[in-house]
Amino acid sequence: MLCDGYTDIPAGKLATVVTYLEMTAPPAVGRMGSVDLSLLRLDAPDVEHYLGLFRTVGGPWLWVSRLAMPIPEVARILADPDVEAYAVVLAGEDAGLLELDFRGGDEAEIVYFGLVEAAVGRGAGQALMQLALARAWSRPIRRLMVHTCHLDHPGALPFYVRMGFRPYKRAVEVMEDPRLAGLLPPEAAPHVPLIAPPR
């Protein structure tokens, strides 16, 4: 348990506050507008495509979990029938990544949800969330979850709340800085200072 006050984080580590959100019933369906957005299912043979999108979409926000896994393990996840991963296609171009995990039985999770920078602010986020919610609630679930942290886009948390999710828990995550491990380039996420341990 964390105590009140400050806790030093060793050089080479990152700490972030994670907010967990949930939705326990499908929301009312809204209009998608005129955004030309579609989803392309990614399966095990598409692992390089998936990882490329993961780096492009998540690199600015220090997404790292899939990059730290062996490629065969990522392929096994993509092959699981209870995992749905999609390339988000906007006007014929890859513009984002969506991953839904139904392995929790009647509980599902939006594991990854993100757009490339050029797609932000064009209504694509809301359109993508409507597609994600439709996919998630097409299965017999009673709860849909998502989480975000302060390393993510600053608009992520208020966006999830606007889309109908309710925050229910916080946690502190401490991890190795992926830039120091070579999983992401040193210039990734310039909003998060890179503090290397002394040699």
C-alpha positions in Angstrom: 0.0 0.0 0.0 1.3 3.5 -0.9 1.7 6.0 1.9 0.8 9.7 1.5 3.5 11.9 0.2 6.2 11.4 -2.4 7.9 8.1 -3.4 11.1 8.3 -5.4 11.2 6.4 -8.6 14.6 5.0 -9.6 16.3 6.3 -12.7 15.4 4.1 -15.7 11.9 3.5 -14.3 8.6 5.1 -15.1 5.6 5.4 -12.8 2.1 6.3 -14.0 -1.3 6.5 -12.4 -3.7 4.1 -14.2 -7.5 4.8 -14.2 -9.8 1.9 -14.8 -13.2 2.5 -16.3 -16.3 0.3 -16.9 -19.6 0.2 -18.7 -22.3 -2.2 -17.6 -24.9 -1.7 -20.4 -24.7 -0.7 -24.0 -25.1 3.0 -24.5 -27.6 4.6 -26.8 -26.4 4.5 -30.4 -25.2 7.8 -31.7 -24.6 9.1 -35.2 -21.2 8.3 -36.7 -21.4 11.2 -39.1 -19.5 11.2 -42.4 -16.2 9.7 -41.2 -15.0 7.2 -43.8 -13.8 4.7 -41.2 -13.7 0.9 -41.2 -12.1 -2.0 -39.4 -9.7 -4.6 -40.9 -9.4 -7.8 -38.8 -5.9 -8.7 -37.9 -5.1 -12.4 -37.2 -1.9 -14.4 -36.5 -0.4 -14.0 -40.0 -0.8 -10.2 -39.7 1.5 -10.0 -36.6 4.0 -7.7 -38.3 1.2 -5.4 -39.5 -0.2 -5.4 -36.0 3.1 -4.6 -34.4 3.8 -1.8 -36.9 0.5 -0.2 -36.0 1.1 -0.8 -32.3 4.4 1.1 -32.6 3.0 3.9 -34.7 -0.1 4.5 -32.7 1.3 3.7 -29.2 4.9 4.9 -29.5 4.1 8.5 -28.6 2.3 7.3 -25.5 4.9 4.6 -24.5 2.7 1.6 -25.2 5.1 -1.3 -24.8 3.5 -4.5 -23.6 3.2 -6.2 -27.0 6.7 -5.0 -28.1 8.2 -6.7 -25.1 6.6 -10.1 -26.0 8.2 -12.7 -28.3 6.5 -12.5 -31.7 5.1 -16.0 -31.5 3.3 -15.0 -28.3 1.8 -12.0 -29.9 0.7 -14.2 -32.8 -1.0 -16.6 -30.4 -3.0 -13.7 -28.9 -4.1 -12.6 -32.4 -5.1 -16.2 -33.2 -7.3 -16.6 -30.1 -11.0 -16.5 -31.2 -11.8 -14.5 -28.1 -9.4 -11.6 -29.1 -10.4 -9.3 -31.9 -7.7 -7.0 -33.2 -8.3 -4.5 -36.0 -6.4 -2.0 -38.1 -8.5 1.1 -38.2 -8.7 2.3 -41.8 -9.6 5.9 -42.5 -10.0 7.1 -46.1 -8.2 3.9 -47.3 -5.1 4.4 -45.0 -4.1 2.7 -41.7 -5.1 5.2 -39.0 -5.3 3.4 -35.8 -5.5 0.2 -33.7 -8.4 -1.5 -31.8 -8.1 -4.6 -29.7 -10.9 -6.2 -27.8 -10.4 -9.1 -25.4 -13.3 -11.4 -24.6 -11.3 -14.0 -22.7 -12.9 -12.9 -19.4 -16.2 -14.7 -20.0 -19.0 -12.2 -19.5 -16.5 -9.4 -19.0 -14.6 -7.8 -21.9 -11.9 -5.2 -22.3 -10.9 -2.7 -24.8 -7.2 -3.5 -24.5 -5.9 -1.0 -27.1 -7.7 1.9 -28.7 -5.8 4.6 -30.5 -5.4 6.7 -33.6 -2.4 8.1 -35.5 -1.8 11.8 -34.8 -3.1 12.8 -38.2 -6.5 11.2 -37.5 -7.1 13.0 -34.2 -9.6 15.8 -34.2 -11.5 14.6 -37.3 -14.3 12.8 -35.5 -12.6 9.4 -36.0 -12.3 8.7 -32.3 -16.0 8.9 -31.7 -16.7 6.8 -34.8 -14.1 4.2 -33.8 -15.6 4.0 -30.3 -19.1 3.5 -31.7 -17.7 0.6 -33.8 -15.8 -0.8 -30.7 -18.9 -0.7 -28.5 -21.1 -2.3 -31.2 -18.5 -5.2 -31.5 -18.2 -5.6 -27.8 -21.9 -5.6 -27.0 -22.7 -8.0 -29.9 -21.3 -10.6 -27.5 -23.2 -11.7 -24.3 -21.2 -9.6 -21.9 -22.3 -7.8 -18.7 -19.4 -5.5 -18.4 -17.0 -3.7 -20.7 -13.7 -2.2 -19.3 -11.0 0.1 -20.5 -8.0 1.7 -18.8 -5.8 4.7 -19.4 -2.9 6.4 -17.7 -1.3 9.8 -17.4 1.3 8.8 -20.1 -1.6 8.5 -22.6 -3.1 11.4 -24.7 -4.5 13.9 -22.2 -7.9 13.7 -23.9 -8.2 9.9 -23.4 -9.8 9.9 -20.0 -12.4 12.6 -20.6 -13.2 11.0 -23.9 -13.9 7.6 -22.3 -16.2 9.3 -19.8 -18.0 11.2 -22.6 -18.5 7.8 -24.4 -20.3 6.4 -21.3 -17.5 4.7 -19.2 -17.4 5.2 -15.5 -14.1 5.3 -13.5 -14.0 2.8 -10.7 -10.4 2.2 -9.7 -6.9 3.7 -9.8 -3.5 2.0 -9.6 0.1 3.0 -9.8 2.2 1.2 -12.4 6.0 1.1 -12.2 7.9 -0.2 -15.2 11.2 -0.1 -17.0 11.4 2.8 -19.4 11.0 1.1 -22.8 13.2 3.7 -24.5 16.2 2.6 -22.5 15.5 -1.1 -23.4 15.5 -0.2 -27.1 11.8 -1.1 -27.5 11.0 2.5 -28.6 13.4 5.2 -29.8 14.8 7.7 -27.3 12.8 10.5 -28.9 9.5 8.8 -28.3 7.1 10.5 -25.9 9.0 13.8 -25.5 6.4 14.8 -22.9 7.9 12.1 -20.5 11.5 13.0 -19.6 14.0 10.2 -20.2 16.1 9.7 -17.0 18.8 7.1 -17.5 20.4 5.4 -14.5 24.1 6.5 -13.9 26.7 4.3 -15.5 
